[in-house]
Amino acid sequence: MPRANRRRPDGGDDSFERLLSGWKRTETRRGRTWTVQPLSGSQSQKDYTCPGCGRVIAAGTAHVVVWQADGILGDAADLAARRHWHSACWKSA
């Protein structure tokens, strides 16, 4: 029997689940725990400003999305405060 590739009709915003799905890792820096998720160039569909260097991450450029993993306001609030970094800028931060 073929698999149905339709979205589930849960009625909610899927951006939270979409970002949580896929390969991600947890890193600790300066006493805080961060969730780091790489984005490929094909997943990056708009421009972002890197907080590390202040330069633009152009659409189509592979980079990482970073958000605090241990925030007191919960996962949804932490994800809303996520930032897009150049991979090299995040490594050197």
Protein Blocks (a to p, Z undefined) as FASTA:
>chain_A
ZZdfbdcdehpafklmmmmgcjdddddeehiacddddddfklmmbdcddfklopacdehi
acdddddfkbfnbjklmmmmgccddfklmmmZZ
